[in-house]
């Protein structure tokens, strides 16, 4: 018996903030949940307005990352390093580990497939490019081993 995939999403920000990124992420999370996948959500320090370390929004639990109180974290360029360091720190807090320090849960990279119904894709502020490609073209692109396995599982024509 195969257990449902568990997917960890490390996000710049999320709902209830309003942005194309947040709404697209919400749609992805809902589809994964519809498929029976378990999703875990962690936001970076770029998510503002959080009222707790964990929040529930639209039935989804989000782990929020608090910014470092360091004065260096407020300096240009260094503030981006602080976002990365703070998010990594929070990720280490959220991942459940056994007595030997190994992660108790294996997370998978989620890959999505869709059928083109029309229109042209447009990259938003969170992506360098957006394109519709065939499954064959997707397989020719540089991919991680996990992404290749996931594409192989799809029954698309």
C-alpha positions as CSV (number, residue, x, y, z in Angstrom):
1,X,0.0,0.0,0.0
2,X,1.4,3.4,-1.1
3,X,0.9,6.3,1.2
4,X,-0.2,9.7,-0.1
5,X,2.6,12.1,-1.0
6,X,3.5,14.7,1.5
7,X,4.6,18.0,0.0
8,X,6.5,20.7,1.7
9,X,6.0,24.2,0.3
10,X,8.5,26.8,1.3
11,X,6.9,30.1,0.2
12,X,7.9,33.7,-0.1
13,X,4.4,34.7,1.3
14,X,0.9,33.3,1.2
15,X,-2.8,34.0,1.8
16,X,-4.3,36.0,3.4
17,X,-2.0,38.4,1.6
18,X,-3.3,39.3,-1.9
19,X,-1.0,38.6,-4.8
20,X,-0.9,36.5,-8.0
21,X,1.8,34.4,-6.3
22,X,-0.4,33.8,-3.2
23,X,-3.5,33.0,-5.3
24,X,-1.7,30.6,-7.6
25,X,-0.1,28.9,-4.6
26,X,-3.6,28.5,-3.0
27,X,-4.9,26.9,-6.2
28,X,-2.0,24.4,-6.3
29,X,-2.5,23.6,-2.6
30,X,-6.2,23.0,-3.1
31,X,-5.6,20.7,-6.1
32,X,-3.0,18.7,-4.2
33,X,-5.4,18.3,-1.3
34,X,-8.1,17.3,-3.7
35,X,-5.8,14.5,-4.9
36,X,-5.4,13.3,-1.3
37,X,-1.9,14.7,-0.8
38,X,-0.8,16.1,2.5
39,X,0.6,19.6,2.2
40,X,2.8,21.5,4.7
41,X,3.4,25.2,4.3
42,X,6.2,27.4,5.5
43,X,6.4,31.1,4.7
44,X,9.6,33.3,4.7
45,X,10.0,36.5,6.6
46,X,8.6,38.3,3.5
47,X,5.1,37.3,4.6
48,X,4.0,40.2,6.8
49,X,1.1,40.6,9.2
50,X,1.3,37.1,10.8
51,X,-0.2,37.0,14.2
52,X,1.3,33.7,15.4
53,X,4.1,31.2,14.6
54,X,1.4,29.0,13.1
55,X,-1.8,30.2,11.4
56,X,-4.7,28.6,9.7
57,X,-6.1,30.2,6.6
58,X,-8.8,28.6,4.4
59,X,-8.4,25.3,6.2
60,X,-4.6,25.2,5.7
61,X,-2.0,25.5,8.4
62,X,1.0,27.8,7.7
63,X,4.2,27.9,9.6
64,X,5.3,31.5,9.7
65,X,8.9,32.7,9.9
66,X,9.8,35.6,12.2
67,X,12.5,38.0,11.1
68,X,15.8,38.1,12.9
69,X,16.1,41.0,15.3
70,X,19.7,41.7,14.0
71,X,20.5,45.2,12.9
72,X,22.6,43.7,10.1
73,X,19.3,42.1,8.7
74,X,18.1,45.7,8.0
75,X,21.0,46.6,5.7
76,X,20.6,46.5,1.9
77,X,21.7,43.1,0.4
78,X,22.3,41.7,3.9
79,X,18.5,41.7,4.4
80,X,18.2,39.1,1.6
81,X,20.8,36.8,3.4
82,X,18.7,37.3,6.6
83,X,15.5,36.1,4.8
84,X,17.4,32.9,3.7
85,X,18.9,32.3,7.1
86,X,15.7,33.0,9.0
87,X,13.7,30.7,6.7
88,X,16.3,28.0,7.0
89,X,16.2,28.3,10.8
90,X,12.4,28.0,10.8
91,X,12.5,25.1,8.5
92,X,14.8,23.3,10.9
93,X,12.3,23.9,13.7
94,X,9.4,22.6,11.6
95,X,11.0,19.4,10.3
96,X,10.4,16.5,12.7
97,X,13.5,14.5,13.4
98,X,14.3,11.2,15.0
99,X,16.8,10.6,17.8
100,X,19.6,10.4,15.3
101,X,18.7,13.7,13.7
102,X,17.2,12.3,10.5
103,X,14.0,13.7,9.1
104,X,11.0,11.6,10.1
105,X,9.1,12.5,6.9
106,X,10.3,12.4,3.3
107,X,9.0,15.4,1.3
108,X,8.6,15.2,-2.5
109,X,9.0,17.9,-5.2
110,X,5.6,18.5,-6.7
111,X,5.4,18.6,-10.5
112,X,2.2,19.7,-12.2
113,X,0.7,18.8,-15.6
114,X,-2.2,20.5,-17.3
115,X,-3.8,20.6,-20.7
116,X,-3.5,23.8,-22.6
117,X,-7.1,25.2,-23.1
118,X,-6.0,28.5,-24.6
119,X,-4.3,31.8,-24.0
120,X,-0.7,32.7,-23.5
121,X,1.1,32.2,-20.2
122,X,2.8,35.2,-18.6
123,X,5.5,35.2,-16.0
124,X,4.6,37.2,-12.9
125,X,7.1,38.7,-10.4
126,X,7.9,35.2,-9.0
127,X,9.2,33.7,-12.3
128,X,11.7,34.5,-15.0
129,X,9.6,32.9,-17.7
130,X,6.3,31.0,-18.3
131,X,5.7,28.7,-21.3
132,X,3.3,25.9,-22.4
133,X,5.4,22.9,-23.4
134,X,4.5,19.4,-24.4
135,X,5.3,16.5,-22.2
136,X,8.0,15.5,-24.6
137,X,9.5,19.0,-24.5
138,X,9.3,18.9,-20.7
139,X,11.3,15.7,-20.6
140,X,14.0,17.2,-22.8
141,X,14.6,20.1,-20.3
142,X,17.0,20.0,-17.4
143,X,15.1,18.1,-14.6
144,X,15.8,16.7,-11.2
145,X,15.6,12.9,-10.9
146,X,12.4,13.3,-8.9
147,X,10.8,15.5,-11.5
148,X,11.7,12.9,-14.2
149,X,10.0,10.1,-12.1
150,X,6.9,12.3,-11.6
151,X,6.6,13.0,-15.3
152,X,6.9,9.3,-16.0
153,X,4.0,8.6,-13.8
154,X,1.7,11.0,-15.7
155,X,-0.7,9.2,-18.1
156,X,-0.8,12.2,-20.6
157,X,-1.0,12.0,-24.3
